[in-house]
Amino acid sequence: MTTTETAILAGGCFWGAQQLLRRRPGVISTRVGYSGGDTPNATYRNHGDHAEAV
């Protein structure tokens, strides 16, 4: 049986972090976005207090 786990990581620009993480052994896929804020439907131009996350 294979177990898949999910992690949400935030640390500066998500595009650079995504490149580093997707190359790690065992990483199946990555997705970037915004996490932890109060702005509904956060975007690049309007992400309020969200953190960029992978």
C-alpha positions as CSV (number, residue, x, y, z in Angstrom):
1,M,0.0,0.0,0.0
2,T,1.3,3.4,-1.0
3,T,0.7,6.4,1.3
4,T,0.5,9.9,-0.1
5,E,0.9,12.9,2.2
6,T,0.3,16.6,1.5
7,A,2.4,19.5,2.7
8,I,1.9,23.3,2.3
9,L,5.1,25.3,2.5
10,A,5.6,29.0,2.3
11,G,8.9,30.8,1.9
12,G,9.3,33.8,-0.4
13,C,8.7,33.6,-4.1
14,F,6.7,30.4,-4.8
15,W,8.1,29.8,-8.3
16,G,11.6,29.4,-7.0
17,A,10.5,27.1,-4.1
18,Q,8.4,25.1,-6.5
19,Q,11.4,24.4,-8.7
20,L,13.5,23.2,-5.8
21,L,10.7,21.0,-4.4
22,R,9.6,19.4,-7.6
23,R,13.1,17.9,-8.1
24,R,13.1,16.2,-4.7
25,P,12.9,12.4,-4.7
26,G,9.4,11.2,-3.8
27,V,7.6,14.5,-4.8
28,I,4.8,13.5,-7.1
29,S,3.4,16.9,-8.0
30,T,3.5,20.5,-6.9
31,R,1.0,23.4,-7.1
32,V,1.4,27.0,-6.2
33,G,-1.0,29.5,-4.7
34,Y,-1.8,31.6,-1.7
35,S,-2.3,30.4,1.9
36,G,-3.4,31.7,5.3
37,G,-5.0,35.0,4.4
38,D,-8.5,36.5,4.6
39,T,-8.8,37.7,1.0
40,P,-11.3,35.6,-1.0
41,N,-9.9,34.3,-4.3
42,A,-6.5,35.8,-3.8
43,T,-4.5,36.7,-7.0
44,Y,-1.0,38.0,-7.7
45,R,-2.1,41.6,-7.6
46,N,-4.6,41.2,-4.7
47,H,-3.4,38.6,-2.2
48,G,-3.8,40.7,1.0
49,D,-2.2,39.0,3.9
50,H,-1.8,35.6,2.2
51,A,1.6,33.9,2.0
52,E,2.8,32.6,-1.4
53,A,2.8,28.8,-0.9
54,V,3.7,25.6,-2.7
